[in-house]
Amino acid sequence: MAMTYIRVGLLPSTTFMVGTVAAAKWKDQENGLRAVDRETGQPMFTLTLFLMEEDRAEAMKISIPSGGLPNGLHPGRFVKPVDLFAIPWARIFNEALQEGVAYRCASLELTEAPAVPQEAAA
């Protein structure tokens, strides 16, 4: 069954800050089998980004291939996800339906911290 990928549209004012270091993503951790990108074969990583938009913020766990992780990436750094997609998923586990949305991007670009609005600085 093909997965549905939905491109995520963002406001021009949306910013992202790294919340965690990138960690290896596992397909089967017990047997040491890493998750890999289906197109490139690169190992996949996950990290938490904080999406900040107008008066709200939320944590997002995002998967990314190893080649998309820039040097200098660390918690507190501002980034821009390139080709960000939402992937709805559902499964039956212990006879109960579980569902959610996974996020992935092709790469992260390092960006500068956003300017503080004048009224907030005063």
C-alpha positions in Angstrom: 0.0 0.0 0.0 1.4 3.4 -1.0 1.8 6.0 1.8 0.2 9.4 1.4 2.6 12.3 1.6 1.1 15.8 2.2 3.3 18.8 1.6 3.2 21.1 4.7 2.6 24.8 3.8 4.0 27.3 6.2 3.5 31.0 6.9 6.4 33.2 5.9 6.8 34.1 9.6 7.1 30.5 10.8 10.3 29.6 12.5 11.8 26.3 13.7 14.2 25.7 16.5 16.0 22.5 17.1 14.9 20.9 20.4 16.9 17.6 20.5 20.0 16.2 18.9 19.5 13.9 15.9 19.1 10.2 17.0 19.3 7.1 14.9 15.9 5.9 13.6 15.4 2.1 13.9 13.3 -0.2 11.8 14.0 -3.1 14.2 16.2 -2.0 17.1 16.3 -5.5 18.7 18.0 -6.9 15.6 20.1 -3.8 14.9 18.2 -2.9 11.7 18.4 0.8 11.0 15.6 2.7 9.1 16.9 3.9 5.7 15.5 6.4 3.2 13.6 4.5 0.5 15.0 6.7 -2.3 18.7 7.2 -1.3 19.4 4.3 1.0 20.8 6.8 3.6 20.3 6.0 7.3 17.4 7.9 8.8 17.5 10.1 11.9 14.8 11.7 14.1 14.9 14.9 16.0 12.4 17.3 17.7 11.8 20.7 16.2 9.8 23.5 17.8 7.5 25.1 15.2 6.8 28.7 16.2 4.1 30.6 14.4 2.5 33.9 15.5 1.3 33.2 19.1 1.8 29.4 19.2 4.5 26.8 19.4 4.5 23.1 19.2 7.0 20.3 19.2 7.2 18.1 16.1 9.2 14.9 15.8 10.7 14.8 12.3 12.5 12.1 10.3 15.4 13.1 8.0 18.0 11.2 6.0 21.6 11.5 7.2 22.7 13.5 4.2 20.1 16.2 5.1 21.7 17.0 8.5 23.9 20.1 8.3 27.2 20.6 10.2 26.6 22.8 13.3 23.2 21.4 14.1 22.4 21.4 17.8 19.5 22.2 20.2 18.7 25.9 20.2 19.8 26.4 16.6 17.2 27.8 14.2 16.6 25.8 11.0 14.4 25.7 7.9 13.0 22.2 6.9 13.3 21.6 3.2 10.5 19.6 1.5 8.5 19.1 4.7 5.8 16.4 4.4 3.1 15.1 6.8 2.4 11.3 6.5 -0.8 10.1 8.1 -0.6 6.6 9.5 -2.8 4.1 11.3 -2.3 0.6 12.6 -4.1 -2.0 14.8 -2.1 -2.9 17.9 -3.5 -5.2 20.6 -6.9 -4.9 18.9 -6.9 -1.1 19.2 -6.6 1.4 16.4 -3.7 3.7 16.8 -3.3 6.6 14.4 -1.3 9.8 14.0 0.8 11.9 11.7 4.5 11.4 11.0 6.7 14.2 9.6 9.8 14.1 7.4 11.9 16.4 5.4 14.6 16.1 2.9 17.1 18.3 4.7 17.5 21.1 7.2 19.1 24.5 6.4 20.7 26.5 9.3 19.1 29.9 9.6 19.6 33.0 11.9 17.5 33.6 14.9 14.4 35.7 14.1 14.5 39.4 14.9 12.7 40.3 18.1 9.7 42.6 17.4 10.2 46.1 18.6 7.2 46.0 21.0 8.5 42.8 22.6 12.0 44.3 23.1 10.7 47.4 24.9 
